[in-house]
Amino acid sequence: MKLRLATMGLMLLLWAAPAFSQGCAMCYSSAAGTTKEGQRAINRGVLLLLVPPVGFMTVGVGMAFRYGKKRDEEQQSEDDAY
């Protein structure tokens, strides 16, 4: 199980690596040309836009684990009944 989890984590990191190189040169130069307050505002805006997807994914993964645990417990109780 740990090997499978480690393999999936490695695959995710390798799959996401190209996304780091897709920075828009025009966006970068525009952000670099702003004042410190402007750069801080851009950083806060990016973080604000990141919160909903991360929240939804956290809730979704939590519900999936909860469902899996409940299903396993029900299956175990059915196996014990026979």
C-alpha positions as a LaTeX table, in Angstrom:
\begin{tabular}{lrrr}
\hline
Residue & $x$ (\AA) & $y$ (\AA) & $z$ (\AA) \\
\hline
Met1 & 0.00 & 0.00 & 0.00 \\
Lys2 & 2.81 & 2.41 & 0.86 \\
Leu3 & 4.59 & 1.60 & $-2.39$ \\
Arg4 & 1.42 & 2.31 & $-4.36$ \\
Leu5 & 0.92 & 5.61 & $-2.54$ \\
Ala6 & 4.55 & 6.62 & $-3.11$ \\
Thr7 & 4.28 & 5.70 & $-6.80$ \\
Met8 & 1.10 & 7.72 & $-7.20$ \\
Gly9 & 2.70 & 10.70 & $-5.44$ \\
Leu10 & 5.75 & 10.53 & $-7.70$ \\
Met11 & 3.57 & 10.29 & $-10.80$ \\
Leu12 & 1.57 & 13.32 & $-9.66$ \\
Leu13 & 4.73 & 15.37 & $-9.15$ \\
Leu14 & 6.10 & 14.38 & $-12.55$ \\
Trp15 & 2.77 & 15.07 & $-14.22$ \\
Ala16 & 2.51 & 18.55 & $-12.67$ \\
Ala17 & 6.11 & 19.56 & $-13.47$ \\
Pro18 & 5.29 & 21.04 & $-16.91$ \\
Ala19 & 2.77 & 23.39 & $-15.29$ \\
Phe20 & 5.58 & 25.22 & $-13.50$ \\
Ser21 & 7.18 & 26.21 & $-16.80$ \\
Gln22 & 4.03 & 27.76 & $-18.25$ \\
Gly23 & 4.46 & 31.19 & $-16.69$ \\
Cys24 & 3.25 & 33.91 & $-19.02$ \\
Ala25 & 6.11 & 36.29 & $-19.85$ \\
Met26 & 3.74 & 39.22 & $-20.29$ \\
Cys27 & 2.04 & 38.52 & $-16.95$ \\
Tyr28 & 5.39 & 38.18 & $-15.22$ \\
Ser29 & 6.74 & 41.45 & $-16.60$ \\
Ser30 & 3.50 & 43.24 & $-15.77$ \\
Ala31 & 3.55 & 41.97 & $-12.18$ \\
Ala32 & 7.25 & 42.74 & $-11.80$ \\
Gly33 & 6.65 & 46.32 & $-12.94$ \\
Thr34 & 4.06 & 47.08 & $-10.30$ \\
Thr35 & 4.71 & 48.57 & $-6.88$ \\
Lys36 & 5.19 & 46.43 & $-3.78$ \\
Glu37 & 1.55 & 47.00 & $-2.80$ \\
Gly38 & 0.45 & 45.89 & $-6.26$ \\
Gln39 & 2.56 & 42.73 & $-6.05$ \\
Arg40 & 1.11 & 42.00 & $-2.62$ \\
Ala41 & $-2.40$ & 42.47 & $-4.02$ \\
Ile42 & $-1.66$ & 40.05 & $-6.88$ \\
Asn43 & $-0.34$ & 37.46 & $-4.42$ \\
Arg44 & $-3.44$ & 37.81 & $-2.26$ \\
Gly45 & $-5.67$ & 37.53 & $-5.31$ \\
Val46 & $-3.97$ & 34.32 & $-6.42$ \\
Leu47 & $-4.33$ & 32.84 & $-2.95$ \\
Leu48 & $-7.98$ & 33.87 & $-2.81$ \\
Leu49 & $-8.65$ & 32.18 & $-6.16$ \\
Leu50 & $-6.86$ & 29.05 & $-4.93$ \\
Val51 & $-8.99$ & 28.59 & $-1.81$ \\
Pro52 & $-12.28$ & 27.30 & $-3.37$ \\
Pro53 & $-10.74$ & 24.50 & $-5.51$ \\
Val54 & $-8.55$ & 23.32 & $-2.66$ \\
Gly55 & $-11.53$ & 23.42 & $-0.30$ \\
Phe56 & $-13.72$ & 21.41 & $-2.67$ \\
Met57 & $-10.98$ & 18.84 & $-3.23$ \\
Thr58 & $-10.38$ & 18.52 & 0.51 \\
Val59 & $-14.07$ & 17.95 & 1.18 \\
Gly60 & $-14.33$ & 15.50 & $-1.74$ \\
Val61 & $-11.34$ & 13.43 & $-0.66$ \\
Gly62 & $-12.58$ & 13.45 & 2.94 \\
Met63 & $-16.01$ & 12.23 & 1.85 \\
Ala64 & $-14.45$ & 9.52 & $-0.32$ \\
Phe65 & $-12.37$ & 8.21 & 2.58 \\
Arg66 & $-15.38$ & 8.37 & 4.88 \\
Tyr67 & $-17.51$ & 6.45 & 2.37 \\
Gly68 & $-14.77$ & 3.84 & 1.88 \\
Lys69 & $-14.38$ & 3.32 & 5.62 \\
Lys70 & $-18.15$ & 3.00 & 6.10 \\
Arg71 & $-18.39$ & 0.54 & 3.20 \\
Asp72 & $-15.54$ & $-1.55$ & 4.59 \\
Glu73 & $-17.16$ & $-1.64$ & 8.04 \\
Glu74 & $-20.50$ & $-2.73$ & 6.54 \\
Gln75 & $-18.81$ & $-5.40$ & 4.47 \\
Gln76 & $-16.91$ & $-6.63$ & 7.52 \\
Ser77 & $-20.12$ & $-6.86$ & 9.57 \\
Glu78 & $-21.83$ & $-8.79$ & 6.77 \\
Asp79 & $-18.90$ & $-11.20$ & 6.56 \\
Asp80 & $-18.99$ & $-11.70$ & 10.34 \\
Ala81 & $-22.75$ & $-12.44$ & 10.22 \\
Tyr82 & $-22.21$ & $-15.44$ & 7.94 \\
\hline
\end{tabular}
